């Protein structure tokens, strides 16, 4: 499912126009992204938790040449599925 299909499904299920459903989805993504940028996690009971994790710097290998390269430390977004979502997809 891509973003357009998700907007269509939200519009149909919630009885909204596609424009309103698109605005709601964009607002959700924007607020989750903003919260993660501030270092906060977002927990949706039954669905899952969005959080930030720090990845340490490490040494990797260039697959073409085999030469060692340095990979910088960075923060990455993580998602952990909640119990209800995990049980749904079993």
N, C-alpha and C positions, 0 to 999 in steps of 0.2 A: 504494500500500500504506500503510495507516495502522498505528498502533502495535499495535492488537489483532491485525491480520493478521500483522504481523511476529512478535509473540509466538507465535502459532499455528505459523508456519513454523519458528521456532527450536525450539519444542517437538517438532515432528514430525521435523525433521532431526537433532536431537541426542538424541532419545529421552528428553526430559525432560517433566515435567508442565508444564502451562501456568503454574502458580504459580511453579515454579522458573525457567522461561524468562523470565517477567515480572520476577522478582527479578534475574536475570542482566542483562537489558536495562537495568533501572533502575540497577544498579550501574555498568554501562558508561557510561551517560549522566552519572551523578553524578561518576564519576572523570574523564571527559573535561572536564566543566564545571569541576570543581575545579582541574584542571591549567591550564586556560585562564585561570581567574580569578587564579591565581598568576603568570601571564605566561609559562608554559611551553607548548611545542607538543606535540602527540601525533602520532607518526608510526607508521602501520601499513603495513609494507612490503607492496606490491602493492595496497593499498586506497587510501591517501591520507594527507594530513597536515592536521590541524586546527591552526590557529594564530590569533593575535591580531594585528590590524593597527590602527594609529592613524590616525584620520581627522582632518584639520586642520579648524579652524573655517573657515566660508566664508559668503558671502552668497548667498542664494537668492531666489526670487520666489514670491509668493503667486499661484497660477494664476488665482484668481478676480478679484483686484484689480490684479495686476501690481506691487504694492508690494514693495519690497526687505525681506527679513527676514534676521536673523542666525541661522545654524545653528551650534550649539555643536560644539566638538571632542568626539570620543568614540572609544572603542575598539570594534572590531567583530570578531566571529568570522569566520574564513575557512576554507574547505575547498578543498584542491587535490587532485584525483584522481590516484592513482598510475598508472603505466604499465599494469599488469595490468587495472585497472578501466577505464581509458580504452580499451584494446584490446577489452575485453569488450563495451562498448556501441557500438562502431563498426558 
